[in-house]
Amino acid sequence: MSDTLPDAPRAGDLAHARACFAAWRARAEIQGVPLRAPPPEPTTCCGRGCNGCVWEGFYAAAQFWCEDAAQALQR
């Protein structure tokens, strides 16, 4: 595994968010550090571009999860 990890998840880029989760989980496995599960992908989006869309919450949670993973692996 590379020493570099992907940048934090970017809103609207699900593939990148998934790559971030995979990279952090792989690093945690190598170091033997348990991580909580990443946030689940939304299944209830109506596709109308609502203010406060479930995807906005997902990307915010994804960024927090990655920050939390980074902190856990620095211990």
mmJSON file of the N, C-alpha and C atoms, coordinates in Angstrom:
{"data_MODEL":{"atom_site":{
"group_PDB":["ATOM","ATOM","ATOM","ATOM","ATOM","ATOM","ATOM","ATOM","ATOM","ATOM","ATOM","ATOM","ATOM","ATOM","ATOM","ATOM","ATOM","ATOM","ATOM","ATOM","ATOM","ATOM","ATOM","ATOM","ATOM","ATOM","ATOM","ATOM","ATOM","ATOM","ATOM","ATOM","ATOM","ATOM","ATOM","ATOM","ATOM","ATOM","ATOM","ATOM","ATOM","ATOM","ATOM","ATOM","ATOM","ATOM","ATOM","ATOM","ATOM","ATOM","ATOM","ATOM","ATOM","ATOM","ATOM","ATOM","ATOM","ATOM","ATOM","ATOM","ATOM","ATOM","ATOM","ATOM","ATOM","ATOM","ATOM","ATOM","ATOM","ATOM","ATOM","ATOM","ATOM","ATOM","ATOM","ATOM","ATOM","ATOM","ATOM","ATOM","ATOM","ATOM","ATOM","ATOM","ATOM","ATOM","ATOM","ATOM","ATOM","ATOM","ATOM","ATOM","ATOM","ATOM","ATOM","ATOM","ATOM","ATOM","ATOM","ATOM","ATOM","ATOM","ATOM","ATOM","ATOM","ATOM","ATOM","ATOM","ATOM","ATOM","ATOM","ATOM","ATOM","ATOM","ATOM","ATOM","ATOM","ATOM","ATOM","ATOM","ATOM","ATOM","ATOM","ATOM","ATOM","ATOM","ATOM","ATOM","ATOM","ATOM","ATOM","ATOM","ATOM","ATOM","ATOM","ATOM","ATOM","ATOM","ATOM","ATOM","ATOM","ATOM","ATOM","ATOM","ATOM","ATOM","ATOM","ATOM","ATOM","ATOM","ATOM","ATOM","ATOM","ATOM","ATOM","ATOM","ATOM","ATOM","ATOM","ATOM","ATOM","ATOM","ATOM","ATOM","ATOM","ATOM","ATOM","ATOM","ATOM","ATOM","ATOM","ATOM","ATOM","ATOM","ATOM","ATOM","ATOM","ATOM","ATOM","ATOM","ATOM","ATOM","ATOM","ATOM","ATOM","ATOM","ATOM","ATOM","ATOM","ATOM","ATOM","ATOM","ATOM","ATOM","ATOM","ATOM","ATOM","ATOM","ATOM","ATOM","ATOM","ATOM","ATOM","ATOM","ATOM","ATOM","ATOM","ATOM","ATOM","ATOM","ATOM","ATOM","ATOM","ATOM","ATOM","ATOM","ATOM","ATOM","ATOM","ATOM","ATOM","ATOM","ATOM","ATOM","ATOM"],
"id":[1,2,3,4,5,6,7,8,9,10,11,12,13,14,15,16,17,18,19,20,21,22,23,24,25,26,27,28,29,30,31,32,33,34,35,36,37,38,39,40,41,42,43,44,45,46,47,48,49,50,51,52,53,54,55,56,57,58,59,60,61,62,63,64,65,66,67,68,69,70,71,72,73,74,75,76,77,78,79,80,81,82,83,84,85,86,87,88,89,90,91,92,93,94,95,96,97,98,99,100,101,102,103,104,105,106,107,108,109,110,111,112,113,114,115,116,117,118,119,120,121,122,123,124,125,126,127,128,129,130,131,132,133,134,135,136,137,138,139,140,141,142,143,144,145,146,147,148,149,150,151,152,153,154,155,156,157,158,159,160,161,162,163,164,165,166,167,168,169,170,171,172,173,174,175,176,177,178,179,180,181,182,183,184,185,186,187,188,189,190,191,192,193,194,195,196,197,198,199,200,201,202,203,204,205,206,207,208,209,210,211,212,213,214,215,216,217,218,219,220,221,222,223,224,225],
"type_symbol":["N","C","C","N","C","C","N","C","C","N","C","C","N","C","C","N","C","C","N","C","C","N","C","C","N","C","C","N","C","C","N","C","C","N","C","C","N","C","C","N","C","C","N","C","C","N","C","C","N","C","C","N","C","C","N","C","C","N","C","C","N","C","C","N","C","C","N","C","C","N","C","C","N","C","C","N","C","C","N","C","C","N","C","C","N","C","C","N","C","C","N","C","C","N","C","C","N","C","C","N","C","C","N","C","C","N","C","C","N","C","C","N","C","C","N","C","C","N","C","C","N","C","C","N","C","C","N","C","C","N","C","C","N","C","C","N","C","C","N","C","C","N","C","C","N","C","C","N","C","C","N","C","C","N","C","C","N","C","C","N","C","C","N","C","C","N","C","C","N","C","C","N","C","C","N","C","C","N","C","C","N","C","C","N","C","C","N","C","C","N","C","C","N","C","C","N","C","C","N","C","C","N","C","C","N","C","C","N","C","C","N","C","C","N","C","C","N","C","C","N","C","C","N","C","C"],
"label_atom_id":["N","CA","C","N","CA","C","N","CA","C","N","CA","C","N","CA","C","N","CA","C","N","CA","C","N","CA","C","N","CA","C","N","CA","C","N","CA","C","N","CA","C","N","CA","C","N","CA","C","N","CA","C","N","CA","C","N","CA","C","N","CA","C","N","CA","C","N","CA","C","N","CA","C","N","CA","C","N","CA","C","N","CA","C","N","CA","C","N","CA","C","N","CA","C","N","CA","C","N","CA","C","N","CA","C","N","CA","C","N","CA","C","N","CA","C","N","CA","C","N","CA","C","N","CA","C","N","CA","C","N","CA","C","N","CA","C","N","CA","C","N","CA","C","N","CA","C","N","CA","C","N","CA","C","N","CA","C","N","CA","C","N","CA","C","N","CA","C","N","CA","C","N","CA","C","N","CA","C","N","CA","C","N","CA","C","N","CA","C","N","CA","C","N","CA","C","N","CA","C","N","CA","C","N","CA","C","N","CA","C","N","CA","C","N","CA","C","N","CA","C","N","CA","C","N","CA","C","N","CA","C","N","CA","C","N","CA","C","N","CA","C","N","CA","C","N","CA","C","N","CA","C","N","CA","C","N","CA","C","N","CA","C"],
"label_alt_id":[null,null,null,null,null,null,null,null,null,null,null,null,null,null,null,null,null,null,null,null,null,null,null,null,null,null,null,null,null,null,null,null,null,null,null,null,null,null,null,null,null,null,null,null,null,null,null,null,null,null,null,null,null,null,null,null,null,null,null,null,null,null,null,null,null,null,null,null,null,null,null,null,null,null,null,null,null,null,null,null,null,null,null,null,null,null,null,null,null,null,null,null,null,null,null,null,null,null,null,null,null,null,null,null,null,null,null,null,null,null,null,null,null,null,null,null,null,null,null,null,null,null,null,null,null,null,null,null,null,null,null,null,null,null,null,null,null,null,null,null,null,null,null,null,null,null,null,null,null,null,null,null,null,null,null,null,null,null,null,null,null,null,null,null,null,null,null,null,null,null,null,null,null,null,null,null,null,null,null,null,null,null,null,null,null,null,null,null,null,null,null,null,null,null,null,null,null,null,null,null,null,null,null,null,null,null,null,null,null,null,null,null,null,null,null,null,null,null,null,null,null,null,null,null,null],
"label_comp_id":["MET","MET","MET","SER","SER","SER","ASP","ASP","ASP","THR","THR","THR","LEU","LEU","LEU","PRO","PRO","PRO","ASP","ASP","ASP","ALA","ALA","ALA","PRO","PRO","PRO","ARG","ARG","ARG","ALA","ALA","ALA","GLY","GLY","GLY","ASP","ASP","ASP","LEU","LEU","LEU","ALA","ALA","ALA","HIS","HIS","HIS","ALA","ALA","ALA","ARG","ARG","ARG","ALA","ALA","ALA","CYS","CYS","CYS","PHE","PHE","PHE","ALA","ALA","ALA","ALA","ALA","ALA","TRP","TRP","TRP","ARG","ARG","ARG","ALA","ALA","ALA","ARG","ARG","ARG","ALA","ALA","ALA","GLU","GLU","GLU","ILE","ILE","ILE","GLN","GLN","GLN","GLY","GLY","GLY","VAL","VAL","VAL","PRO","PRO","PRO","LEU","LEU","LEU","ARG","ARG","ARG","ALA","ALA","ALA","PRO","PRO","PRO","PRO","PRO","PRO","PRO","PRO","PRO","GLU","GLU","GLU","PRO","PRO","PRO","THR","THR","THR","THR","THR","THR","CYS","CYS","CYS","CYS","CYS","CYS","GLY","GLY","GLY","ARG","ARG","ARG","GLY","GLY","GLY","CYS","CYS","CYS","ASN","ASN","ASN","GLY","GLY","GLY","CYS","CYS","CYS","VAL","VAL","VAL","TRP","TRP","TRP","GLU","GLU","GLU","GLY","GLY","GLY","PHE","PHE","PHE","TYR","TYR","TYR","ALA","ALA","ALA","ALA","ALA","ALA","ALA","ALA","ALA","GLN","GLN","GLN","PHE","PHE","PHE","TRP","TRP","TRP","CYS","CYS","CYS","GLU","GLU","GLU","ASP","ASP","ASP","ALA","ALA","ALA","ALA","ALA","ALA","GLN","GLN","GLN","ALA","ALA","ALA","LEU","LEU","LEU","GLN","GLN","GLN","ARG","ARG","ARG"],
"label_asym_id":["A","A","A","A","A","A","A","A","A","A","A","A","A","A","A","A","A","A","A","A","A","A","A","A","A","A","A","A","A","A","A","A","A","A","A","A","A","A","A","A","A","A","A","A","A","A","A","A","A","A","A","A","A","A","A","A","A","A","A","A","A","A","A","A","A","A","A","A","A","A","A","A","A","A","A","A","A","A","A","A","A","A","A","A","A","A","A","A","A","A","A","A","A","A","A","A","A","A","A","A","A","A","A","A","A","A","A","A","A","A","A","A","A","A","A","A","A","A","A","A","A","A","A","A","A","A","A","A","A","A","A","A","A","A","A","A","A","A","A","A","A","A","A","A","A","A","A","A","A","A","A","A","A","A","A","A","A","A","A","A","A","A","A","A","A","A","A","A","A","A","A","A","A","A","A","A","A","A","A","A","A","A","A","A","A","A","A","A","A","A","A","A","A","A","A","A","A","A","A","A","A","A","A","A","A","A","A","A","A","A","A","A","A","A","A","A","A","A","A","A","A","A","A","A","A"],
"label_entity_id":["1","1","1","1","1","1","1","1","1","1","1","1","1","1","1","1","1","1","1","1","1","1","1","1","1","1","1","1","1","1","1","1","1","1","1","1","1","1","1","1","1","1","1","1","1","1","1","1","1","1","1","1","1","1","1","1","1","1","1","1","1","1","1","1","1","1","1","1","1","1","1","1","1","1","1","1","1","1","1","1","1","1","1","1","1","1","1","1","1","1","1","1","1","1","1","1","1","1","1","1","1","1","1","1","1","1","1","1","1","1","1","1","1","1","1","1","1","1","1","1","1","1","1","1","1","1","1","1","1","1","1","1","1","1","1","1","1","1","1","1","1","1","1","1","1","1","1","1","1","1","1","1","1","1","1","1","1","1","1","1","1","1","1","1","1","1","1","1","1","1","1","1","1","1","1","1","1","1","1","1","1","1","1","1","1","1","1","1","1","1","1","1","1","1","1","1","1","1","1","1","1","1","1","1","1","1","1","1","1","1","1","1","1","1","1","1","1","1","1","1","1","1","1","1","1"],
"label_seq_id":[1,1,1,2,2,2,3,3,3,4,4,4,5,5,5,6,6,6,7,7,7,8,8,8,9,9,9,10,10,10,11,11,11,12,12,12,13,13,13,14,14,14,15,15,15,16,16,16,17,17,17,18,18,18,19,19,19,20,20,20,21,21,21,22,22,22,23,23,23,24,24,24,25,25,25,26,26,26,27,27,27,28,28,28,29,29,29,30,30,30,31,31,31,32,32,32,33,33,33,34,34,34,35,35,35,36,36,36,37,37,37,38,38,38,39,39,39,40,40,40,41,41,41,42,42,42,43,43,43,44,44,44,45,45,45,46,46,46,47,47,47,48,48,48,49,49,49,50,50,50,51,51,51,52,52,52,53,53,53,54,54,54,55,55,55,56,56,56,57,57,57,58,58,58,59,59,59,60,60,60,61,61,61,62,62,62,63,63,63,64,64,64,65,65,65,66,66,66,67,67,67,68,68,68,69,69,69,70,70,70,71,71,71,72,72,72,73,73,73,74,74,74,75,75,75],
"pdbx_PDB_ins_code":[null,null,null,null,null,null,null,null,null,null,null,null,null,null,null,null,null,null,null,null,null,null,null,null,null,null,null,null,null,null,null,null,null,null,null,null,null,null,null,null,null,null,null,null,null,null,null,null,null,null,null,null,null,null,null,null,null,null,null,null,null,null,null,null,null,null,null,null,null,null,null,null,null,null,null,null,null,null,null,null,null,null,null,null,null,null,null,null,null,null,null,null,null,null,null,null,null,null,null,null,null,null,null,null,null,null,null,null,null,null,null,null,null,null,null,null,null,null,null,null,null,null,null,null,null,null,null,null,null,null,null,null,null,null,null,null,null,null,null,null,null,null,null,null,null,null,null,null,null,null,null,null,null,null,null,null,null,null,null,null,null,null,null,null,null,null,null,null,null,null,null,null,null,null,null,null,null,null,null,null,null,null,null,null,null,null,null,null,null,null,null,null,null,null,null,null,null,null,null,null,null,null,null,null,null,null,null,null,null,null,null,null,null,null,null,null,null,null,null,null,null,null,null,null,null],
"Cartn_x":[0.829,0.0,0.872,0.444,1.168,1.124,2.133,2.145,1.196,0.72,-0.193,-1.627,-2.465,-3.89,-4.621,-5.791,-6.521,-6.934,-7.155,-7.695,-9.047,-9.539,-10.854,-11.922,-12.982,-14.069,-14.58,-14.857,-15.369,-16.859,-17.624,-19.068,-19.358,-20.231,-20.625,-19.751,-18.71,-17.792,-17.823,-18.81,-19.002,-17.831,-17.295,-16.159,-14.968,-14.746,-13.629,-13.898,-15.126,-15.465,-15.223,-15.65,-15.424,-13.93,-13.145,-11.696,-11.071,-11.554,-11.061,-11.34,-12.572,-12.924,-12.014,-11.835,-11.017,-9.566,-9.032,-7.64,-7.445,-8.339,-8.216,-8.423,-9.371,-9.602,-8.399,-7.784,-6.597,-5.45,-5.251,-4.181,-4.459,-5.705,-6.069,-5.835,-6.155,-5.944,-4.46,-3.638,-2.19,-1.664,-2.174,-1.707,-2.437,-3.457,-4.207,-5.092,-5.554,-6.411,-7.846,-8.756,-10.158,-10.785,-11.56,-12.296,-13.784,-14.587,-16.033,-16.364,-17.537,-17.947,-18.119,-17.771,-18.0,-19.498,-19.875,-21.306,-21.922,-23.161,-23.816,-24.214,-24.222,-24.663,-26.177,-26.669,-28.109,-28.882,-30.086,-30.96,-32.285,-32.416,-33.713,-33.704,-32.697,-32.631,-33.744,-34.423,-35.516,-35.011,-33.77,-33.189,-33.629,-34.278,-34.758,-33.805,-32.661,-31.694,-32.124,-32.74,-33.251,-32.136,-32.465,-31.557,-31.529,-30.342,-30.228,-30.409,-30.034,-30.154,-29.43,-29.951,-29.313,-27.858,-27.539,-26.161,-25.244,-25.755,-24.947,-24.547,-25.506,-25.217,-24.218,-24.355,-23.43,-22.007,-21.82,-20.455,-19.868,-20.683,-20.197,-19.777,-20.601,-20.265,-19.03,-18.886,-17.723,-16.445,-16.493,-15.312,-14.965,-15.979,-15.727,-15.153,-15.687,-15.206,-13.725,-13.34,-11.935,-11.041,-11.506,-10.739,-10.605,-11.684,-11.678,-10.724,-10.732,-9.823,-8.376,-8.091,-6.724,-6.27,-7.149,-6.812,-6.566,-7.396,-7.233,-5.906,-5.468,-4.228,-2.981,-3.138,-1.99,-1.653,-2.507,-2.278,-1.178],
"Cartn_y":[-1.188,0.0,1.249,2.228,3.496,4.215,5.046,5.844,7.017,7.339,8.466,7.97,8.755,8.457,9.5,9.157,10.129,11.346,12.441,13.634,13.287,14.153,13.948,13.818,13.077,12.923,14.274,14.329,15.549,15.384,16.394,16.345,16.049,15.106,14.754,13.724,13.25,12.292,10.994,10.166,8.935,7.975,7.881,6.984,7.378,8.669,9.134,8.847,9.027,8.721,7.241,6.389,4.954,4.637,5.31,5.096,5.543,6.633,7.101,6.062,5.556,4.544,3.325,2.867,1.676,1.902,3.068,3.361,3.411,4.072,4.161,2.797,2.018,0.689,-0.215,-0.135,-0.942,-0.558,0.735,1.194,0.724,0.807,0.375,-1.122,-1.897,-3.342,-3.66,-2.976,-3.186,-2.885,-1.805,-1.396,-2.117,-2.905,-3.618,-2.716,-1.629,-0.667,-0.85,-1.139,-1.275,0.092,0.17,1.392,1.069,2.041,1.843,1.837,1.355,1.289,2.702,2.889,4.208,4.463,5.71,6.009,5.296,4.831,4.171,5.183,4.716,5.574,5.748,6.936,7.177,6.334,5.98,5.23,5.945,7.139,7.827,9.133,9.385,10.637,10.681,11.799,11.946,12.479,12.988,13.474,14.866,15.603,16.943,18.056,17.72,18.749,19.54,18.882,19.549,20.213,21.323,21.94,21.017,20.571,19.618,18.19,17.932,16.601,15.563,14.339,13.266,13.059,13.381,13.242,14.273,15.459,16.454,15.91,15.298,14.688,13.549,12.758,11.65,12.159,13.166,13.653,14.328,14.984,15.554,14.433,13.388,12.248,11.524,11.428,10.766,11.519,12.829,13.62,13.431,13.465,13.256,11.863,10.847,9.486,9.397,10.006,9.98,10.716,11.834,12.563,11.718,11.044,10.182,9.001,8.425,7.32,7.783,8.936,9.476,9.668,10.178,10.387,9.044,8.052,6.743,6.103,6.35,5.729,6.496,7.67,8.437,8.083,7.352,6.992,6.004],
"Cartn_z":[0.0,0.0,0.0,-0.678,-0.763,0.582,0.825,2.053,1.973,0.795,0.662,0.679,1.285,1.341,0.527,0.012,-0.804,0.008,-0.696,-0.041,0.565,1.421,2.04,0.965,1.27,0.295,-0.196,-1.485,-2.099,-2.35,-2.027,-2.248,-3.705,-3.944,-5.292,-5.97,-5.312,-5.913,-5.099,-5.375,-4.623,-4.796,-5.995,-6.233,-5.358,-5.232,-4.4,-2.921,-2.484,-1.091,-0.816,-1.722,-1.552,-1.516,-2.355,-2.359,-1.04,-0.493,0.806,1.886,1.904,2.903,2.763,1.541,1.311,1.734,1.428,1.783,3.295,3.99,5.444,6.098,5.58,6.151,5.916,4.748,4.465,5.395,5.562,6.473,7.901,8.333,9.687,9.86,8.834,8.907,9.04,8.261,8.336,9.74,10.329,11.654,12.785,12.467,13.494,14.332,13.735,14.446,13.979,14.912,14.504,14.225,13.177,12.85,12.829,13.163,13.027,11.538,11.211,9.808,9.25,7.984,7.371,7.234,7.011,6.897,5.692,5.842,4.707,3.641,2.414,1.313,1.394,1.14,1.191,0.177,0.557,-0.345,-0.56,0.017,-0.015,-0.782,-1.597,-2.345,-3.392,-3.465,-4.443,-5.775,-5.796,-7.037,-7.456,-6.543,-6.896,-6.474,-5.938,-5.54,-4.322,-3.376,-2.177,-1.374,-0.743,0.213,1.425,1.816,2.912,2.436,1.207,0.608,1.469,1.437,2.199,1.768,0.515,0.059,0.713,0.997,1.714,3.076,3.758,5.057,4.939,3.89,3.675,3.499,2.64,2.4,3.64,4.431,5.693,6.642,6.725,7.584,7.065,5.748,5.157,5.502,5.428,5.774,7.25,8.119,9.547,9.787,9.098,9.286,8.926,7.823,7.411,8.409,8.928,9.949,11.21,11.591,12.765,12.56,11.356,11.045,11.131,10.585,10.634,12.073,12.898,14.298,15.013,14.722,15.352,14.967,13.729,13.278,13.725,14.28,14.776,16.207,16.856,18.271,18.428],
"occupancy":[1.0,1.0,1.0,1.0,1.0,1.0,1.0,1.0,1.0,1.0,1.0,1.0,1.0,1.0,1.0,1.0,1.0,1.0,1.0,1.0,1.0,1.0,1.0,1.0,1.0,1.0,1.0,1.0,1.0,1.0,1.0,1.0,1.0,1.0,1.0,1.0,1.0,1.0,1.0,1.0,1.0,1.0,1.0,1.0,1.0,1.0,1.0,1.0,1.0,1.0,1.0,1.0,1.0,1.0,1.0,1.0,1.0,1.0,1.0,1.0,1.0,1.0,1.0,1.0,1.0,1.0,1.0,1.0,1.0,1.0,1.0,1.0,1.0,1.0,1.0,1.0,1.0,1.0,1.0,1.0,1.0,1.0,1.0,1.0,1.0,1.0,1.0,1.0,1.0,1.0,1.0,1.0,1.0,1.0,1.0,1.0,1.0,1.0,1.0,1.0,1.0,1.0,1.0,1.0,1.0,1.0,1.0,1.0,1.0,1.0,1.0,1.0,1.0,1.0,1.0,1.0,1.0,1.0,1.0,1.0,1.0,1.0,1.0,1.0,1.0,1.0,1.0,1.0,1.0,1.0,1.0,1.0,1.0,1.0,1.0,1.0,1.0,1.0,1.0,1.0,1.0,1.0,1.0,1.0,1.0,1.0,1.0,1.0,1.0,1.0,1.0,1.0,1.0,1.0,1.0,1.0,1.0,1.0,1.0,1.0,1.0,1.0,1.0,1.0,1.0,1.0,1.0,1.0,1.0,1.0,1.0,1.0,1.0,1.0,1.0,1.0,1.0,1.0,1.0,1.0,1.0,1.0,1.0,1.0,1.0,1.0,1.0,1.0,1.0,1.0,1.0,1.0,1.0,1.0,1.0,1.0,1.0,1.0,1.0,1.0,1.0,1.0,1.0,1.0,1.0,1.0,1.0,1.0,1.0,1.0,1.0,1.0,1.0,1.0,1.0,1.0,1.0,1.0,1.0,1.0,1.0,1.0,1.0,1.0,1.0],
"B_iso_or_equiv":[0.0,0.0,0.0,0.0,0.0,0.0,0.0,0.0,0.0,0.0,0.0,0.0,0.0,0.0,0.0,0.0,0.0,0.0,0.0,0.0,0.0,0.0,0.0,0.0,0.0,0.0,0.0,0.0,0.0,0.0,0.0,0.0,0.0,0.0,0.0,0.0,0.0,0.0,0.0,0.0,0.0,0.0,0.0,0.0,0.0,0.0,0.0,0.0,0.0,0.0,0.0,0.0,0.0,0.0,0.0,0.0,0.0,0.0,0.0,0.0,0.0,0.0,0.0,0.0,0.0,0.0,0.0,0.0,0.0,0.0,0.0,0.0,0.0,0.0,0.0,0.0,0.0,0.0,0.0,0.0,0.0,0.0,0.0,0.0,0.0,0.0,0.0,0.0,0.0,0.0,0.0,0.0,0.0,0.0,0.0,0.0,0.0,0.0,0.0,0.0,0.0,0.0,0.0,0.0,0.0,0.0,0.0,0.0,0.0,0.0,0.0,0.0,0.0,0.0,0.0,0.0,0.0,0.0,0.0,0.0,0.0,0.0,0.0,0.0,0.0,0.0,0.0,0.0,0.0,0.0,0.0,0.0,0.0,0.0,0.0,0.0,0.0,0.0,0.0,0.0,0.0,0.0,0.0,0.0,0.0,0.0,0.0,0.0,0.0,0.0,0.0,0.0,0.0,0.0,0.0,0.0,0.0,0.0,0.0,0.0,0.0,0.0,0.0,0.0,0.0,0.0,0.0,0.0,0.0,0.0,0.0,0.0,0.0,0.0,0.0,0.0,0.0,0.0,0.0,0.0,0.0,0.0,0.0,0.0,0.0,0.0,0.0,0.0,0.0,0.0,0.0,0.0,0.0,0.0,0.0,0.0,0.0,0.0,0.0,0.0,0.0,0.0,0.0,0.0,0.0,0.0,0.0,0.0,0.0,0.0,0.0,0.0,0.0,0.0,0.0,0.0,0.0,0.0,0.0,0.0,0.0,0.0,0.0,0.0,0.0],
"pdbx_formal_charge":[null,null,null,null,null,null,null,null,null,null,null,null,null,null,null,null,null,null,null,null,null,null,null,null,null,null,null,null,null,null,null,null,null,null,null,null,null,null,null,null,null,null,null,null,null,null,null,null,null,null,null,null,null,null,null,null,null,null,null,null,null,null,null,null,null,null,null,null,null,null,null,null,null,null,null,null,null,null,null,null,null,null,null,null,null,null,null,null,null,null,null,null,null,null,null,null,null,null,null,null,null,null,null,null,null,null,null,null,null,null,null,null,null,null,null,null,null,null,null,null,null,null,null,null,null,null,null,null,null,null,null,null,null,null,null,null,null,null,null,null,null,null,null,null,null,null,null,null,null,null,null,null,null,null,null,null,null,null,null,null,null,null,null,null,null,null,null,null,null,null,null,null,null,null,null,null,null,null,null,null,null,null,null,null,null,null,null,null,null,null,null,null,null,null,null,null,null,null,null,null,null,null,null,null,null,null,null,null,null,null,null,null,null,null,null,null,null,null,null,null,null,null,null,null,null],
"auth_seq_id":[1,1,1,2,2,2,3,3,3,4,4,4,5,5,5,6,6,6,7,7,7,8,8,8,9,9,9,10,10,10,11,11,11,12,12,12,13,13,13,14,14,14,15,15,15,16,16,16,17,17,17,18,18,18,19,19,19,20,20,20,21,21,21,22,22,22,23,23,23,24,24,24,25,25,25,26,26,26,27,27,27,28,28,28,29,29,29,30,30,30,31,31,31,32,32,32,33,33,33,34,34,34,35,35,35,36,36,36,37,37,37,38,38,38,39,39,39,40,40,40,41,41,41,42,42,42,43,43,43,44,44,44,45,45,45,46,46,46,47,47,47,48,48,48,49,49,49,50,50,50,51,51,51,52,52,52,53,53,53,54,54,54,55,55,55,56,56,56,57,57,57,58,58,58,59,59,59,60,60,60,61,61,61,62,62,62,63,63,63,64,64,64,65,65,65,66,66,66,67,67,67,68,68,68,69,69,69,70,70,70,71,71,71,72,72,72,73,73,73,74,74,74,75,75,75],
"auth_comp_id":["MET","MET","MET","SER","SER","SER","ASP","ASP","ASP","THR","THR","THR","LEU","LEU","LEU","PRO","PRO","PRO","ASP","ASP","ASP","ALA","ALA","ALA","PRO","PRO","PRO","ARG","ARG","ARG","ALA","ALA","ALA","GLY","GLY","GLY","ASP","ASP","ASP","LEU","LEU","LEU","ALA","ALA","ALA","HIS","HIS","HIS","ALA","ALA","ALA","ARG","ARG","ARG","ALA","ALA","ALA","CYS","CYS","CYS","PHE","PHE","PHE","ALA","ALA","ALA","ALA","ALA","ALA","TRP","TRP","TRP","ARG","ARG","ARG","ALA","ALA","ALA","ARG","ARG","ARG","ALA","ALA","ALA","GLU","GLU","GLU","ILE","ILE","ILE","GLN","GLN","GLN","GLY","GLY","GLY","VAL","VAL","VAL","PRO","PRO","PRO","LEU","LEU","LEU","ARG","ARG","ARG","ALA","ALA","ALA","PRO","PRO","PRO","PRO","PRO","PRO","PRO","PRO","PRO","GLU","GLU","GLU","PRO","PRO","PRO","THR","THR","THR","THR","THR","THR","CYS","CYS","CYS","CYS","CYS","CYS","GLY","GLY","GLY","ARG","ARG","ARG","GLY","GLY","GLY","CYS","CYS","CYS","ASN","ASN","ASN","GLY","GLY","GLY","CYS","CYS","CYS","VAL","VAL","VAL","TRP","TRP","TRP","GLU","GLU","GLU","GLY","GLY","GLY","PHE","PHE","PHE","TYR","TYR","TYR","ALA","ALA","ALA","ALA","ALA","ALA","ALA","ALA","ALA","GLN","GLN","GLN","PHE","PHE","PHE","TRP","TRP","TRP","CYS","CYS","CYS","GLU","GLU","GLU","ASP","ASP","ASP","ALA","ALA","ALA","ALA","ALA","ALA","GLN","GLN","GLN","ALA","ALA","ALA","LEU","LEU","LEU","GLN","GLN","GLN","ARG","ARG","ARG"],
"auth_asym_id":["A","A","A","A","A","A","A","A","A","A","A","A","A","A","A","A","A","A","A","A","A","A","A","A","A","A","A","A","A","A","A","A","A","A","A","A","A","A","A","A","A","A","A","A","A","A","A","A","A","A","A","A","A","A","A","A","A","A","A","A","A","A","A","A","A","A","A","A","A","A","A","A","A","A","A","A","A","A","A","A","A","A","A","A","A","A","A","A","A","A","A","A","A","A","A","A","A","A","A","A","A","A","A","A","A","A","A","A","A","A","A","A","A","A","A","A","A","A","A","A","A","A","A","A","A","A","A","A","A","A","A","A","A","A","A","A","A","A","A","A","A","A","A","A","A","A","A","A","A","A","A","A","A","A","A","A","A","A","A","A","A","A","A","A","A","A","A","A","A","A","A","A","A","A","A","A","A","A","A","A","A","A","A","A","A","A","A","A","A","A","A","A","A","A","A","A","A","A","A","A","A","A","A","A","A","A","A","A","A","A","A","A","A","A","A","A","A","A","A","A","A","A","A","A","A"],
"auth_atom_id":["N","CA","C","N","CA","C","N","CA","C","N","CA","C","N","CA","C","N","CA","C","N","CA","C","N","CA","C","N","CA","C","N","CA","C","N","CA","C","N","CA","C","N","CA","C","N","CA","C","N","CA","C","N","CA","C","N","CA","C","N","CA","C","N","CA","C","N","CA","C","N","CA","C","N","CA","C","N","CA","C","N","CA","C","N","CA","C","N","CA","C","N","CA","C","N","CA","C","N","CA","C","N","CA","C","N","CA","C","N","CA","C","N","CA","C","N","CA","C","N","CA","C","N","CA","C","N","CA","C","N","CA","C","N","CA","C","N","CA","C","N","CA","C","N","CA","C","N","CA","C","N","CA","C","N","CA","C","N","CA","C","N","CA","C","N","CA","C","N","CA","C","N","CA","C","N","CA","C","N","CA","C","N","CA","C","N","CA","C","N","CA","C","N","CA","C","N","CA","C","N","CA","C","N","CA","C","N","CA","C","N","CA","C","N","CA","C","N","CA","C","N","CA","C","N","CA","C","N","CA","C","N","CA","C","N","CA","C","N","CA","C","N","CA","C","N","CA","C","N","CA","C","N","CA","C","N","CA","C","N","CA","C"],
"pdbx_PDB_model_num":[1,1,1,1,1,1,1,1,1,1,1,1,1,1,1,1,1,1,1,1,1,1,1,1,1,1,1,1,1,1,1,1,1,1,1,1,1,1,1,1,1,1,1,1,1,1,1,1,1,1,1,1,1,1,1,1,1,1,1,1,1,1,1,1,1,1,1,1,1,1,1,1,1,1,1,1,1,1,1,1,1,1,1,1,1,1,1,1,1,1,1,1,1,1,1,1,1,1,1,1,1,1,1,1,1,1,1,1,1,1,1,1,1,1,1,1,1,1,1,1,1,1,1,1,1,1,1,1,1,1,1,1,1,1,1,1,1,1,1,1,1,1,1,1,1,1,1,1,1,1,1,1,1,1,1,1,1,1,1,1,1,1,1,1,1,1,1,1,1,1,1,1,1,1,1,1,1,1,1,1,1,1,1,1,1,1,1,1,1,1,1,1,1,1,1,1,1,1,1,1,1,1,1,1,1,1,1,1,1,1,1,1,1,1,1,1,1,1,1,1,1,1,1,1,1]
}}}
